[in-house]
């Protein structure tokens, strides 16, 4: 499980529209026999864009000796980066991603061995293990490509684990970027990230972590520096750098994964060429705070949004504040309807997003997966205005940023 905490450039000829989409195909094999990857290209590539990201997906099924009991299902999705006219750079990135595939194959052997032992001990109650890993492109522009990897394992006893990783590549040479590479002073960058994360951990929703750390006798800051704020545990996004705290990284008793996304504005010593210059976007876990200059006055505005569901009453409760002013009543009028799916869980997010780079505003977007609807608000001069909704989700492959304003205007008519 994961939770996100978020507040809030050279190959000269490259023109990017964002990260490529995903299209999966699969091949199934008995007893884990090897077959070539089944791959299809999902090419989100403009005519002038020489970079192509293709996601190759392969699934396998491993059986016990009786050939009827499935011991393990595996699925692996590997991104392939191709840069026209730069085969050496493409090869360097591919070799790095192949190392992660090798690590997955090692994990596959361990899971298969564990599944065989579990089946031999309790054949009547055994259920198949699952091991899956996929990738998502978190940022792509003229200087870098970044990926988040997610590996999940489900065992016969319904227990599961998840581990996340970050991969960042310099498109000038294909090399993996380190924190030292992207900062004029890596210690200053790390310390600014540490300060931001510690402030997020003070939010009421995350008291559990502080309580567990106290019980474990853990020094949270020391654990963040040792296990989280280090190479291999971060990736770029459109809004900042996300640092990964996998199982037990902050304190041994906390079993979930936490993703802390620190906005570029909060990162000291980040080299100018690694700032994001596209449409501004910050993702925030519901129940966490996020900050950005919402109205273009040069000052940061603090936003907080959360929706919870009461199992006993069957009622939703929503809270929305901007700079300390409570706008929650706007979430209860007739224009704004939320389903049960909108209530906060381990993955539900809201967004600060720039719908129009020609004006000074950054909009607030609240999605509802159940209704497949996103609601938009604009903060202007101590006033929050409801803009309307669109029948789509920001994290959907069908979402088109350039069409949002026209859709909102049509919804008003």
Secondary structure, DSSP 8 states (H G I E B T S, - for coil): -EEEEE-----TT----S-----------GGG-----EE-------TT--EEEEEEEEEEEEE-TTSSSEEEEEEEEEEEEEETT-HHHHHHHHHHHHHHHHHHHHHHHHHHHHHHHHHHH-TTT---EEEEEEEEEEEESSSEEEEEEEEEEE-TTS-EEEEEEEEEEETTT--B--HHHHBSSHHHHHHHHHHHHHHHTTSGGGHHHHHHHHHHT--HHHHIIIIISSTTSEEE-SSEEEEEE-TTSS-TT--SEEEEEEEGGG-TTB-GGGS--SS-EEEEETTSEEEE-SSSSSS-EEEEEEEEEETTTTEEEEEEEETTEE-GGGGGSTT----GGGS--SS-EEEEE-S-TTSS--EEEEEETTTTEEEEEEE-SS-EEEEEEESS-TTSTT--GGGHHHHHHHHH-
